[in-house]
Amino acid sequence: MTNYLEELNESQRDAVLYNEGPSLVIAGAGSGKTRVLTYKIAYLLEQGYTPWSILALTFTNKAAREMKERIARQVGDQARYLWMGTFHSIFSRILRCEAQVIGFSSNFTIYDSSDSKSLIKSIVKEMQLDDKTYKSGLIQARISNAKNHLVFPDAYVSNAELYQYDLNAKVPATRDIYRQYWERCRQSDAMDFDDLLLHSSCQQVLGVSGVEQGFPRMAKSVRLYILINRDVPRFVRQLALRIGRNGKLQQIGNAVLQ
């Protein structure tokens, strides 16, 4: 038996060794979730799985970095070829290869929060709106919330409930700012952090007939998907379930995929 398995308690060891189908591991802070996922990957590599057939996702750079370092210590150079990182980093890699199907170039720019706020400020100024009412942080949060619920600009504009919500908050022009923001990002060949997840969920990227043919085209050999999950947008959880529909999905975290 590999030595690192001896470092695990019985429950952790069961999670590492199980490989018969989907599994869910729920545990609290400091209970060794990252260790379980790390050793799970090391174990699979020792069982003959190719590193490029494993996809490991987390929402924090710290956890992704820690996993890579631990796995490298266990399996050596193979760790370089794993699909491992944050949701945003992995999906940005996928979109670099698939961007053309949704109208972007493979060299698209990624806007950080300050870039997004700067663009929103420019739009507010051009629309001659009060920047004390239409604060960039407020509008950015509302656009982000819309994207996290898969509400695209056209749907936002036509949604009476959302308009009333904005009207009550005294920012009724939010829908127009969102549309302008969306169009300006496309014109600049740019995506913000929310777009990296939003566009990865698009049917054009996923593939018309599902994951096997379309997600991602450059990694059709990926057969095993492992997910470490925190509090993520619902559509991201659904996307993870679609990716793992071949029966090899493991979730380790505090929230249940549903």
Sequence and secondary structure as in RCSB ss.txt:
>XXXX:A:sequence
MTNYLEELNESQRDAVLYNEGPSLVIAGAGSGKTRVLTYKIAYLLEQGYTPWSILALTFTNKAAREMKERIARQV
GDQARYLWMGTFHSIFSRILRCEAQVIGFSSNFTIYDSSDSKSLIKSIVKEMQLDDKTYKSGLIQARISNAKNHL
VFPDAYVSNAELYQYDLNAKVPATRDIYRQYWERCRQSDAMDFDDLLLHSSCQQVLGVSGVEQGFPRMAKSVRLY
ILINRDVPRFVRQLALRIGRNGKLQQIGNAVLQ
>XXXX:A:secstr
  GGGGGS HHHHHHHH  SS EEEE  TTSSHHHHHHHHHHHHHHTT  GGGEEEEES HHHHHHHHHHHHHHH
GGGGGGSEEEEHHHHHHHHHHHHGGGGT  TT EEE HHHHHHHHHHHHHHTT  TTTS HHHHHHHHHHHHHTT
  HHHHHH HHHHHHHHHTT TTHHHHHHHHHHHHHHTTEEEHHHHHHHHTSHHHH TT HHHHTTGGGTT  EE
EEEE S  HHHHHHHHHHTTTS EEEEESS   
